[in-house]
Amino acid sequence: MQRLRCDHAHLPAYLYRAQYHDSNTTLDANGLSAATQTFDEHDIEELRQSVVDHFTWSNRSATPYISLFSDRRHAENWAVKMGVDSILLVVDTTLLGDVDVFRLSTLLEELAATIPEAASQHITGAYLCLRSIPHRAITPIAFDRRCSRPGPRDIADPKLLARIKQN
């Protein structure tokens, strides 16, 4: 599994997450958390299946991954699709610390895995963080819910920002 991890020096400076009400990923004052489910990271079949399960939307079982996107507009569109309770988060990758990050396209290639066609739109710019993202790396940002042009506003919601950043 070590060989599949992204070197943080090669990550985009920022990644984006659409956080929504029905997500298996929780957001609180500690940051983002996925399931604490354990798996044998040396068992390639188990690792492959966990990635496929994460992108199989009919599967509501929690997975140990948090999805992030390198394309902000893609994340905005996803947030709009997920409903009015969704929020857009920007993740500063320089503040991830020792979080394990994987590029979806690399995982699929190296594990010879295939995700459902409905999720294929995510292959190019998706990243998966294993288990958690610390609050220091996360900033909620306002965006145009119509996801229309000329583009989103980069204005953090002060109340939400204070709630997430509190210790």
C-alpha beads as a LAMMPS data file, in Angstrom:
LAMMPS data file: protein, C-alpha beads

167 atoms
166 bonds

1 atom types
1 bond types

-500.0 500.0 xlo xhi
-500.0 500.0 ylo yhi
-500.0 500.0 zlo zhi

Masses

1 110.0

Atoms # bond

1 1 1 0.000 0.000 0.000
2 1 1 2.928 2.315 0.652
3 1 1 3.794 2.398 -3.048
4 1 1 0.253 3.568 -3.857
5 1 1 0.333 6.604 -1.558
6 1 1 0.806 10.051 -3.063
7 1 1 3.880 12.010 -2.147
8 1 1 2.407 15.155 -0.565
9 1 1 4.949 17.259 -2.448
10 1 1 3.237 16.211 -5.696
11 1 1 -0.338 16.923 -4.613
12 1 1 -2.226 19.964 -5.891
13 1 1 -2.018 22.828 -3.383
14 1 1 -5.760 22.573 -2.747
15 1 1 -8.308 19.803 -3.017
16 1 1 -12.071 20.233 -2.686
17 1 1 -14.819 18.289 -0.961
18 1 1 -18.579 18.439 -1.222
19 1 1 -19.794 17.589 2.289
20 1 1 -23.471 16.688 2.512
21 1 1 -26.041 15.443 4.985
22 1 1 -26.167 11.756 3.973
23 1 1 -22.412 11.356 3.640
24 1 1 -20.692 8.571 5.553
25 1 1 -17.884 11.079 6.191
26 1 1 -18.471 13.211 9.280
27 1 1 -17.390 16.808 9.775
28 1 1 -16.831 18.169 13.271
29 1 1 -14.383 20.309 15.246
30 1 1 -11.676 17.653 14.732
31 1 1 -12.031 17.708 10.952
32 1 1 -13.311 15.102 8.520
33 1 1 -13.575 11.462 9.544
34 1 1 -14.371 8.366 7.548
35 1 1 -15.190 4.969 8.966
36 1 1 -12.567 3.543 11.259
37 1 1 -13.041 0.249 9.479
38 1 1 -9.838 -1.721 9.405
39 1 1 -8.625 -3.882 6.603
40 1 1 -5.477 -5.752 5.803
41 1 1 -3.627 -3.276 3.616
42 1 1 -1.449 -6.113 2.324
43 1 1 -4.495 -7.982 1.029
44 1 1 -4.795 -6.588 -2.503
45 1 1 -8.270 -8.052 -3.047
46 1 1 -9.583 -6.463 0.151
47 1 1 -8.013 -3.126 -0.787
48 1 1 -9.441 -3.345 -4.323
49 1 1 -12.916 -4.124 -2.989
50 1 1 -12.815 -1.232 -0.497
51 1 1 -12.115 1.221 -3.340
52 1 1 -14.880 -0.245 -5.518
53 1 1 -17.314 -0.158 -2.572
54 1 1 -16.502 3.511 -1.961
55 1 1 -17.595 4.407 -5.501
56 1 1 -20.601 2.080 -5.628
57 1 1 -23.325 4.493 -4.584
58 1 1 -25.893 1.793 -3.903
59 1 1 -23.489 0.486 -1.251
60 1 1 -24.257 2.507 1.896
61 1 1 -21.637 0.724 3.983
62 1 1 -19.053 3.077 5.389
63 1 1 -15.583 2.944 3.857
64 1 1 -12.292 4.265 5.273
65 1 1 -11.963 6.908 2.549
66 1 1 -12.780 10.592 2.187
67 1 1 -13.244 11.703 -1.424
68 1 1 -11.631 14.925 -2.598
69 1 1 -11.486 16.520 -6.036
70 1 1 -8.750 18.513 -7.715
71 1 1 -11.298 20.385 -9.840
72 1 1 -13.217 22.932 -7.809
73 1 1 -16.064 23.227 -10.298
74 1 1 -16.557 19.467 -10.197
75 1 1 -16.807 19.622 -6.389
76 1 1 -19.249 22.551 -6.612
77 1 1 -21.458 20.678 -9.048
78 1 1 -21.392 17.651 -6.763
79 1 1 -22.347 19.832 -3.766
80 1 1 -25.277 21.303 -5.688
81 1 1 -26.393 17.820 -6.716
82 1 1 -26.285 16.669 -3.078
83 1 1 -28.771 19.328 -1.960
84 1 1 -29.201 22.508 0.010
85 1 1 -27.533 21.147 3.150
86 1 1 -24.264 20.533 1.342
87 1 1 -21.188 22.670 1.872
88 1 1 -18.016 23.084 -0.116
89 1 1 -14.715 22.571 1.691
90 1 1 -11.242 23.461 0.518
91 1 1 -8.401 21.321 1.855
92 1 1 -4.925 22.818 2.032
93 1 1 -2.710 19.838 1.209
94 1 1 0.318 21.426 2.874
95 1 1 -1.507 21.039 6.205
96 1 1 -2.434 17.352 5.894
97 1 1 0.419 16.130 8.056
98 1 1 0.755 12.361 7.901
99 1 1 -2.618 11.714 6.248
100 1 1 -2.421 8.979 3.613
101 1 1 -3.648 10.270 0.245
102 1 1 -4.242 8.187 -2.875
103 1 1 -5.001 9.249 -6.420
104 1 1 -8.041 7.304 -7.640
105 1 1 -6.689 6.772 -11.157
106 1 1 -3.483 5.254 -9.740
107 1 1 -5.397 2.952 -7.391
108 1 1 -7.618 1.698 -10.206
109 1 1 -4.663 1.073 -12.483
110 1 1 -2.378 -0.551 -9.908
111 1 1 -5.136 -2.676 -8.342
112 1 1 -6.710 -3.587 -11.692
113 1 1 -10.006 -2.351 -10.280
114 1 1 -13.073 -1.054 -12.060
115 1 1 -15.626 1.254 -10.505
116 1 1 -19.235 1.537 -11.706
117 1 1 -19.803 3.579 -14.858
118 1 1 -21.876 6.133 -12.916
119 1 1 -18.762 7.030 -10.894
120 1 1 -16.344 7.117 -13.827
121 1 1 -16.626 10.927 -14.013
122 1 1 -14.498 11.030 -10.852
123 1 1 -11.546 8.968 -12.058
124 1 1 -9.409 11.755 -13.467
125 1 1 -9.341 14.241 -10.599
126 1 1 -10.356 12.296 -7.510
127 1 1 -8.181 11.669 -4.487
128 1 1 -8.930 9.500 -1.468
129 1 1 -7.727 10.316 2.024
130 1 1 -7.527 7.412 4.414
131 1 1 -9.641 7.802 7.556
132 1 1 -9.324 11.511 8.432
133 1 1 -8.373 15.062 7.511
134 1 1 -7.393 17.402 10.355
135 1 1 -9.456 20.554 10.946
136 1 1 -6.397 22.782 10.429
137 1 1 -6.373 21.794 6.732
138 1 1 -10.079 22.528 6.104
139 1 1 -11.818 25.778 5.236
140 1 1 -15.479 25.970 4.212
141 1 1 -16.100 28.316 1.305
142 1 1 -19.223 29.894 -0.060
143 1 1 -20.154 29.142 -3.622
144 1 1 -22.883 29.968 -6.064
145 1 1 -25.489 27.242 -5.481
146 1 1 -26.653 27.651 -9.034
147 1 1 -23.118 26.708 -10.047
148 1 1 -23.475 29.224 -12.784
149 1 1 -21.054 31.682 -14.270
150 1 1 -18.917 33.734 -13.808
151 1 1 -17.960 31.463 -10.964
152 1 1 -17.961 30.898 -7.253
153 1 1 -17.241 33.393 -4.547
154 1 1 -14.259 32.770 -2.272
155 1 1 -15.882 34.002 0.882
156 1 1 -15.683 31.768 3.931
157 1 1 -18.848 31.542 6.014
158 1 1 -17.641 32.980 9.366
159 1 1 -20.101 30.990 11.539
160 1 1 -19.286 27.679 9.890
161 1 1 -15.575 28.442 9.866
162 1 1 -15.659 29.225 13.606
163 1 1 -17.564 26.016 14.336
164 1 1 -15.073 23.858 12.444
165 1 1 -11.926 25.587 13.621
166 1 1 -12.785 25.566 17.338
167 1 1 -10.797 23.194 19.490

Bonds

1 1 1 2
2 1 2 3
3 1 3 4
4 1 4 5
5 1 5 6
6 1 6 7
7 1 7 8
8 1 8 9
9 1 9 10
10 1 10 11
11 1 11 12
12 1 12 13
13 1 13 14
14 1 14 15
15 1 15 16
16 1 16 17
17 1 17 18
18 1 18 19
19 1 19 20
20 1 20 21
21 1 21 22
22 1 22 23
23 1 23 24
24 1 24 25
25 1 25 26
26 1 26 27
27 1 27 28
28 1 28 29
29 1 29 30
30 1 30 31
31 1 31 32
32 1 32 33
33 1 33 34
34 1 34 35
35 1 35 36
36 1 36 37
37 1 37 38
38 1 38 39
39 1 39 40
40 1 40 41
41 1 41 42
42 1 42 43
43 1 43 44
44 1 44 45
45 1 45 46
46 1 46 47
47 1 47 48
48 1 48 49
49 1 49 50
50 1 50 51
51 1 51 52
52 1 52 53
53 1 53 54
54 1 54 55
55 1 55 56
56 1 56 57
57 1 57 58
58 1 58 59
59 1 59 60
60 1 60 61
61 1 61 62
62 1 62 63
63 1 63 64
64 1 64 65
65 1 65 66
66 1 66 67
67 1 67 68
68 1 68 69
69 1 69 70
70 1 70 71
71 1 71 72
72 1 72 73
73 1 73 74
74 1 74 75
75 1 75 76
76 1 76 77
77 1 77 78
78 1 78 79
79 1 79 80
80 1 80 81
81 1 81 82
82 1 82 83
83 1 83 84
84 1 84 85
85 1 85 86
86 1 86 87
87 1 87 88
88 1 88 89
89 1 89 90
90 1 90 91
91 1 91 92
92 1 92 93
93 1 93 94
94 1 94 95
95 1 95 96
96 1 96 97
97 1 97 98
98 1 98 99
99 1 99 100
100 1 100 101
101 1 101 102
102 1 102 103
103 1 103 104
104 1 104 105
105 1 105 106
106 1 106 107
107 1 107 108
108 1 108 109
109 1 109 110
110 1 110 111
111 1 111 112
112 1 112 113
113 1 113 114
114 1 114 115
115 1 115 116
116 1 116 117
117 1 117 118
118 1 118 119
119 1 119 120
120 1 120 121
121 1 121 122
122 1 122 123
123 1 123 124
124 1 124 125
125 1 125 126
126 1 126 127
127 1 127 128
128 1 128 129
129 1 129 130
130 1 130 131
131 1 131 132
132 1 132 133
133 1 133 134
134 1 134 135
135 1 135 136
136 1 136 137
137 1 137 138
138 1 138 139
139 1 139 140
140 1 140 141
141 1 141 142
142 1 142 143
143 1 143 144
144 1 144 145
145 1 145 146
146 1 146 147
147 1 147 148
148 1 148 149
149 1 149 150
150 1 150 151
151 1 151 152
152 1 152 153
153 1 153 154
154 1 154 155
155 1 155 156
156 1 156 157
157 1 157 158
158 1 158 159
159 1 159 160
160 1 160 161
161 1 161 162
162 1 162 163
163 1 163 164
164 1 164 165
165 1 165 166
166 1 166 167
